[in-house]
Amino acid sequence: MKKLSVFAIVGLLVLGLAASASAAEIKASGSFKIEANEYAGTDFLKNGAIGQGKSFNIEQRIRTAFTFIANENLKAVLETQIGPTNWGNGQFAIGSGRGTTNNVAAAAGTATAAGNGGNGNLMLRKGYIDFKWPGTKTNFLVGFETVSLPAAFGGGSAILDDQVAAAVMVTPVTDNLTLLAGYARPFDANSAATTTASTLSGSATSTDVFFAALPIDFKGFNITPFAAYANAGAETAADSLGATALPGFYAANASTSEGVRAYWGGVATTITAIDNFKIMADFNYGKATWNNQGVANKASGGRSGWLADIAVDYTGLKMMTPSAFFVYSSGEKGNSTDSGSKSGRMPVVANPQNWAVGSFFFGDRNSATNPTNGGTTSRQLGFWVAGVSLKDMTFIDKLSHTAHLMYVKGTNDKKFLSENGNNGISALNRAYYGSFLTTKDSLWEVDFNTKYMIFDELALTVNLGYINTSFDKNVWGAATSVTNAADIRTYGDQDAYRASLGLTYSF
């Protein structure tokens, strides 16, 4: 019997659910995104021993969401994703629909039926229940869902913005005040129920996050204060690795088998009361502490820092929206003696999915994928950026453009590299060249992105980006513990560019 394709399985699942719960209305939504991308120099190192040079890929990502509506007070959401993966690779390799292995080439150059059918071909992106408590306006969302702390600018929170297992309550307090509160479990290394040789169990394997926000809405004005607290067990990441190995919690004084207690507070503000202007501003502060037994001085270790931004849009023009913005995040202060044994970067929960300014260095949330060094906020914190944008320029019907110009400079002390470098740091948290910016590093970015609506649901996009770099090879090359320091000394930095051509069908 021939194996069923992923789409056939999804189709049968939907039909089966419809048959067993015929009273439910089913709505489908999603997007198909296909992009041809060429990148050059995204490791910012001149072509040499490890120079990246040019790369050309055609990438595809498919997201499909089904909403099962029982009535106005009860529904469930199931969203799946395939990709993003390059054409010719993984689930988009030739013959991938015929096999359940992930082997695209057998020994001696013999091709096999490659596929990801048994290895993550179809990914769960969301799966949660959304309901209102009977007789009230209180809404609950429980399951695997998108959770993002409040943010007025940047496209999403820099602290927590991801799909995560969570329970969230939203209830109106007055006409102008709403209470949002929730609990999330982003990490759990508990493997006691598996058949692996080494298993973990107990409460020390998990991370629990509690959060609350108070959106206050008046005509022309919104302010949302928020707070969050995380308690991460000493074996959250894995046996003998500790919570300090997680992205966003690393500090130079961290050692293994340590738990983390972290809290955040902040406010997001949007003002539209001034004619023809929209003002957005955020302030985030976070602190993570642990008992550092891994260094000789037995000092109390930790990580704390802040991020602030402000942006002003002029909305008085029909053909475009000019915008100016400024962002600042605190950085490392040097070695453990200089910085009081604490990291100067704000802790974050994993890598936020949507926070970005511009559309290249910090990532492009509208792209199927991100370049090598883009979109990794937990590594890149420690910078300031000033820029201007011309958004939604429309001179011809169905054709629009957005342009960005910005300057970025690091706020991390250059001594951090030579005094701490990558010693004992997990691969996810290292101070990578071209991603972690010191006070000696800076760059200019120019982007020009175009969208043409072929149909109301189908967009053709052309995105262009250029980064002019100035990374100090003496600082990076002198840090012998930094990956590829010798190549940095030899080759120095180079500029980067991107060019992409894409189709997006949204329904």
Protein Blocks (a to p, Z undefined) as FASTA:
>chain_A
ZZddfklmmmmmmmmmmmmmmmbccddeddddddddddehklopacdfklnbjadddddd
ddddddddfblmbccdddddedjddehiajlbghklmpcbfbfbdghhiacdddfklnop
accfbdcdddddehiabdcdedjdddddddfbhoiafkbgcddddddddddfblmbccdd
ddddfbccbfklpcbfbdcedjklpccddddddddddehiacddddddddddfklmpghk
bjmlpghiacfkbcehiacdddddddddddfkbghiacdddddddddddddfkbfnlpac
dddddddddddddfkbfkbccddddddddddebjfklnoopafbdcdehjafkbcghjll
nopfkbmbdcfkgoilklmgoiaddddddehiafbghiacdddddddddfbdfklmmmnm
mnhiafklcccehkaccfkbccddddddddddfblmlccddddddddddddfklmmmmmm
bghklmmmmnopaddddddddddddZZ
